[in-house]
Amino acid sequence: MIDAATAEKPTKMANPSPATRMWVVLQKLTRARDDYTRAKDRSTRLALAGNISDFVTQLQSLADTLPEKAER
């Protein structure tokens, strides 16, 4: 099994598409959701809930740009 800390980071693309950027946000959202379910104290849960909300907003804005990109 590959340790996440030692895994090689992917090379950055010049201008990734909104769909590609959505995958990154989805991964962050999944991690935040998992951390939220494991959190014991209220303050940690509140902070993570804010992060989850931010990720959802990012996904919505990226999803809004998808039809614009497809028309080009």
Beta strands, then each sheet from edge to edge (+ up, - down):
end
